[in-house]
Amino acid sequence: MDITKRFNRVIAIYFQLQAKPIVKAQDLAERFDVSLRTIYRDLKSLELAGIPIVSEPTVGYSLVDGYKIPPTLFSKEEALSFVAAEKLVQKYFDKDLGSYFSSALNKMKSILRSSDKENIMILESEVYMKPTIPVFNQKVPSALAILFESIAAQKVIKITYHSSNSAFAETRIVEPVGVFHESNFWYFMAFCHLRKDYRQFRLDRIENIEKLEDKYSKKHKNLAYYLNRKEKKVTTTIRIKVSKEVARHLVWERNFFGFVSEQESGDDVLMHFESSNIDHDFSRWFLMFADTAEILEPQELKTKVKSMAQAIMNQMDAQPKQESSLST
């Protein structure tokens, strides 16, 4: 038996008990990839070491209520990771949640050694993060924080939401299921009272948000279930040929458009995509490099891109006439 490995696992189980009100043995077994028997033995070791663990049949394990945890000592590397964590939260979370996190982090920093505090102070001014696009509506600084509170308390929220296919914002009453970050934006999945179904909402399109006192009307499955269901939506197979020079510049964006695989072919790269929106998203993206690429399939995409290119040409041809008419 690897004594060091077991010791690290037992300590990790202890931290799990600290962090959660209830911990299930099965969850621990899956997390550490060991048998239930091993987990039971590890929990017994913690009890023998003086840790007051309460076992509730069919529920799980927890620490005795009111058990005081001594201050935790962080390694130098763990302490320095605080800098990155705080910068990420400040830039990629909303203002209120960033403020809460900074307050909590300051409490953690207070127990650091003086040398670690000095290292953090030096590093803080040398780390800068800048999102490529705004991820929140600046007029709604509490959106993410309210969503977290809503999900934790199982409370309904009311939002004023401006969807991409509507000219006006609409008021929705929703029951948030979970929050996720995808393609540079924050989203949340929720049961919409208006649509009587689950819908995905983007946080930067929220113009107002308010947590209500009403409890959820029904029990929802976890976020992963709805995300997996979303990923099973119908897609269209797309194959394009792009010059190698241009292909290397597409590496950072192609995943947003359903990239599956690529294969080199002479001076070109053959790319395979599975896209759920070729009429808008993919076709507009393809136009950015269309002069150095070729659509192999489907014909539907060729027709759409050709139509968009023709519309651009017509618009450009009409511009001189408009300018001359304005000057007369």
C-alpha positions in Angstrom: 0.0 0.0 0.0 1.2 3.5 -0.8 1.2 5.2 2.6 1.7 8.7 1.2 -1.1 8.3 -1.3 -3.5 7.1 1.4 -2.4 9.9 3.8 -3.1 12.5 1.0 -6.5 11.0 0.3 -7.5 11.0 4.0 -6.5 14.7 4.3 -8.5 15.4 1.1 -11.6 13.7 2.6 -11.2 15.8 5.8 -11.2 19.0 3.6 -14.4 17.7 1.9 -16.1 17.3 5.2 -15.0 20.9 6.1 -16.4 22.3 2.9 -19.8 20.6 2.7 -22.7 20.0 5.1 -23.1 16.4 3.9 -20.7 14.2 2.1 -21.8 10.8 0.6 -19.4 7.8 0.8 -20.3 6.9 -2.8 -19.3 10.4 -4.0 -16.0 10.1 -2.2 -15.3 6.7 -3.7 -16.0 8.1 -7.2 -13.9 11.2 -6.6 -10.8 9.3 -5.5 -11.4 6.2 -7.6 -11.4 3.7 -4.7 -13.9 1.2 -3.3 -16.5 2.1 -0.7 -14.7 -0.2 1.7 -11.6 2.0 1.4 -13.6 5.2 2.1 -15.2 3.6 5.2 -11.7 2.7 6.4 -10.4 6.3 5.7 -13.3 7.8 7.6 -12.6 5.5 10.5 -9.0 6.7 10.5 -10.2 10.3 10.8 -12.5 9.4 13.8 -9.6 7.6 15.5 -7.5 10.8 15.0 -10.1 12.8 17.0 -12.2 14.3 14.2 -15.9 14.3 15.3 -17.7 12.8 12.3 -21.5 12.2 12.3 -22.9 9.4 10.2 -26.5 9.5 9.1 -27.8 6.3 7.4 -28.8 6.8 3.7 -27.8 10.5 4.0 -24.0 10.7 4.4 -21.3 12.0 6.7 -20.7 15.4 8.3 -18.7 17.1 11.0 -20.3 17.7 14.4 -22.2 21.0 14.3 -20.1 23.8 15.9 -16.8 21.9 15.5 -14.1 24.6 15.3 -11.5 24.2 12.6 -8.0 25.6 13.3 -6.5 28.1 10.8 -5.2 26.4 7.7 -1.6 26.8 6.6 -1.2 27.4 2.9 1.9 26.4 0.9 3.8 29.2 -1.0 2.3 28.0 -4.3 -1.2 27.9 -2.9 -0.8 31.4 -1.5 0.4 32.8 -4.9 -2.6 31.2 -6.6 -4.8 33.7 -4.7 -3.5 36.5 -7.0 -4.7 34.7 -10.2 -8.0 33.8 -8.5 -8.8 37.3 -7.4 -7.8 38.8 -10.8 -10.1 36.3 -12.6 -13.0 37.0 -10.4 -12.6 40.8 -10.7 -12.6 40.6 -14.5 -14.9 37.7 -15.3 -17.5 37.9 -12.5 -19.9 40.7 -11.9 -19.0 43.6 -9.6 -20.9 42.4 -6.5 -19.7 38.8 -6.6 -16.1 40.1 -7.2 -16.5 42.3 -4.1 -17.7 39.3 -2.0 -14.8 37.2 -3.2 -12.2 39.8 -2.4 -13.6 40.2 1.1 -13.5 36.4 1.6 -10.0 36.2 0.2 -8.7 39.0 2.5 -9.8 36.8 5.4 -7.8 33.9 4.0 -4.8 36.2 3.4 -4.9 37.3 7.0 -3.5 34.0 8.2 -0.7 33.8 5.8 3.0 34.1 6.8 4.6 37.5 6.4 6.8 36.3 3.6 3.8 35.0 1.6 2.0 38.3 2.1 5.0 40.1 0.7 5.2 37.8 -2.3 1.5 38.3 -3.1 1.9 42.1 -2.9 4.8 42.0 -5.4 2.9 39.7 -7.8 -0.4 41.5 -7.7 0.8 44.5 -9.7 2.4 42.3 -12.3 -0.7 40.3 -13.3 -3.3 41.9 -15.5 -6.3 40.4 -17.2 -8.4 42.0 -19.9 -11.5 40.3 -21.3 -11.7 40.6 -25.1 -15.4 41.5 -24.9 -17.7 42.8 -22.1 -19.2 39.8 -20.4 -21.8 41.7 -18.3 -24.2 44.5 -18.7 -22.5 47.3 -16.6 -26.0 48.6 -15.6 -26.7 45.3 -13.8 -23.7 44.8 -11.5 -25.4 42.1 -9.4 -26.7 39.7 -12.0 -24.4 36.8 -11.3 -24.5 37.3 -7.5 -28.3 37.2 -7.6 -28.3 34.1 -9.7 -26.1 32.3 -7.2 -28.4 33.4 -4.3 -31.4 32.3 -6.3 -30.1 28.8 -7.1 -28.9 28.3 -3.5 -32.2 29.4 -1.9 -34.4 27.9 -4.7 -36.0 31.3 -5.2 -37.7 32.5 -8.4 -36.2 35.6 -10.2 -37.8 38.2 -12.5 -35.6 39.5 -15.4 -36.0 42.0 -18.1 -34.3 40.3 -21.0 -33.4 41.4 -24.5 -33.0 38.4 -26.8 -31.0 38.5 -30.0 -34.1 37.9 -32.1 -36.3 40.6 -30.5 -36.5 44.3 -31.0 -37.7 44.9 -27.4 -36.8 43.6 -23.9 -39.3 41.2 -22.3 -40.1 40.5 -18.7 -39.7 36.8 -17.7 -40.3 34.9 -14.5 -37.7 32.1 -14.3 -36.4 29.4 -12.1 -32.6 29.2 -12.5 -31.1 25.7 -12.7 -27.4 26.5 -13.1 -24.8 28.9 -14.5 -22.1 28.2 -17.1 -19.4 30.0 -19.1 -19.2 29.3 -22.8 -17.7 31.0 -25.9 -16.6 34.1 -23.8 -20.0 34.7 -22.3 -21.9 33.8 -19.1 -25.2 31.9 -19.5 -27.7 30.4 -17.2 -30.2 27.7 -17.7 -33.7 28.2 -16.3 -37.3 27.0 -16.4 -39.3 29.9 -18.0 -42.8 30.4 -16.7 -43.8 32.1 -19.9 -42.6 29.3 -22.3 -43.3 26.5 -19.8 -40.0 25.0 -20.8 -36.3 25.3 -20.1 -34.4 28.1 -21.8 -30.9 29.4 -22.0 -30.2 33.1 -21.2 -27.1 35.2 -21.7 -26.2 37.4 -18.7 -25.0 40.5 -20.7 -28.5 40.7 -22.3 -30.2 41.1 -18.9 -31.4 44.7 -18.4 -32.8 44.2 -14.9 -32.9 41.3 -12.4 -34.8 40.9 -9.2 -35.0 38.0 -6.8 -38.5 37.2 -5.7 -39.7 35.4 -2.5 -41.6 32.7 -4.4 -40.0 29.2 -4.1 -39.5 27.1 -7.2 -42.7 25.5 -8.6 -41.0 22.2 -9.3 -37.9 20.1 -8.7 -35.4 20.5 -11.5 -32.6 18.1 -12.7 -29.0 19.2 -12.4 -27.4 21.6 -14.9 -25.4 18.8 -16.7 -28.7 17.1 -17.7 -29.9 20.2 -19.6 -26.5 21.0 -21.1 -26.2 17.4 -22.4 -29.7 17.8 -23.9 -28.7 21.1 -25.5 -25.7 19.5 -27.1 -27.8 16.8 -28.8 -29.6 19.4 -31.0 -29.6 18.8 -34.8 -26.4 19.8 -36.6 -25.4 20.1 -40.2 -22.1 18.6 -41.5 -19.8 21.2 -43.1 -16.6 20.5 -44.9 -14.4 23.3 -46.1 -10.9 23.6 -47.6 -8.7 26.4 -46.3 -5.1 27.4 -47.1 -2.6 26.4 -44.4 -1.6 30.1 -43.9 -5.1 31.1 -43.0 -6.0 27.8 -41.2 -3.5 28.5 -38.4 -5.2 31.8 -37.6 -8.6 30.0 -37.2 -7.4 27.7 -34.3 -8.7 30.0 -31.6 -12.2 30.6 -33.1 -13.1 27.4 -34.9 -14.3 25.6 -31.7 -17.1 28.2 -31.4 -18.5 27.0 -34.7 -18.7 23.3 -34.2 -15.1 22.2 -35.2 -14.7 18.4 -35.3 -11.4 17.6 -37.1 -8.9 18.7 -39.7 -6.6 17.0 -42.3 -3.7 18.4 -44.3 -4.0 18.1 -48.1 -1.0 19.6 -49.9 -1.0 23.4 -49.3 -4.5 23.3 -47.8 -6.3 22.0 -44.7 -9.6 20.1 -44.9 -11.8 21.0 -42.0 -14.9 19.2 -40.7 -17.6 21.0 -38.6 -20.9 20.1 -37.1 -22.8 23.4 -37.0 -26.3 24.1 -35.5 -26.6 27.5 -37.2 -25.2 27.7 -40.7 -27.6 30.4 -41.8 -26.2 33.0 -39.5 -23.2 32.2 -37.3 -21.2 29.9 -39.5 -21.8 31.7 -42.8 -20.9 35.1 -41.4 -17.7 33.7 -39.9 -16.8 32.0 -43.2 -17.1 35.3 -45.0 -14.1 36.6 -43.0 -11.7 34.3 -44.9 -13.9 33.2 -47.9 -11.4 34.5 -50.5 -8.9 31.9 -49.4 -11.3 29.0 -48.8 -13.7 26.7 -50.5 -17.0 25.1 -49.3 -17.0 21.4 -50.1 -20.4 20.7 -48.5 -23.3 21.4 -48.1 -24.8 23.2 -51.0 -27.1 25.0 -48.6 -24.0 26.8 -47.1 -22.7 27.7 -50.6 -26.1 29.3 -51.5 -26.2 31.2 -48.2 -22.7 32.6 -48.5 -23.2 33.5 -52.1 -26.5 35.4 -51.2 -24.7 37.3 -48.4 -21.8 38.2 -50.7 -24.2 39.5 -53.4 -26.1 41.6 -50.8 -22.8 43.1 -49.7 -21.9 43.9 -53.4 -25.3 45.5 -54.0 -25.0 47.6 -50.9 -21.5 48.8 -51.9 -22.7 49.6 -55.5 -25.6 51.7 -54.1 -23.4 53.8 -51.8 -22.0 56.2 -54.4 -25.5 56.9 -55.7 -26.6 57.7 -52.1 -23.7 60.0 -51.5 -24.2 61.9 -54.8 -27.9 62.3 -54.1 -27.1 63.8 -50.6 -24.7 66.3 -52.1 -27.2 67.8 -54.6 
